């Protein structure tokens, strides 16, 4: 958990509540860590933490968007803040797609 929270604190993100969320609850078998939380302004937050050696492509990012929709339907409310904590090479097109959808990308 400290591996995830330290980069977020350095970027200025502070949470009232922050807890892990299992992708299997929404029927996904992805090897990704998901965290759900509430920031100090009472906005819901979703964090995808990815650590791998292979490059993250646009295909992966589109799967993340689908996974986010499933998590929103699971909780029943929209998630306003979307973060991606990435410890992997990231394709420039994938980065542009994430940023165009309003995601904040934090590279470790």
C-alpha positions, 0 to 999 in steps of 0.5 A: 500500500505504501508503494501506491500512496507515496507517489500520490502524496507527492502529487498532492492527493490526500484521501479520507478513505482509500481501499483496494478493490478486487477486479474479480468482483466485476468479472475481470481476470486482469492482473491489475491493482485497483483502489477505490477512495474518497478524497478530501472534497468528497469526490470518488476516486479510482486508481489503477496501479500497473507494474509490468515489463511489457509496454502498455498499448491502446488496447490495454487502455480501452480495457481499463475504460471498460473495467472502470464502467463495470466498477461504476455500475458495481458501486452505482455512482460516477467516479470523478477522479481517475488515476493511473499509477504506471510502472511500465513503458507506456505507448505515446498513443495510449498516454494521449488516449488516457489524457483525452478521457481525463485520466491523470497518469503518474509514472513511477 
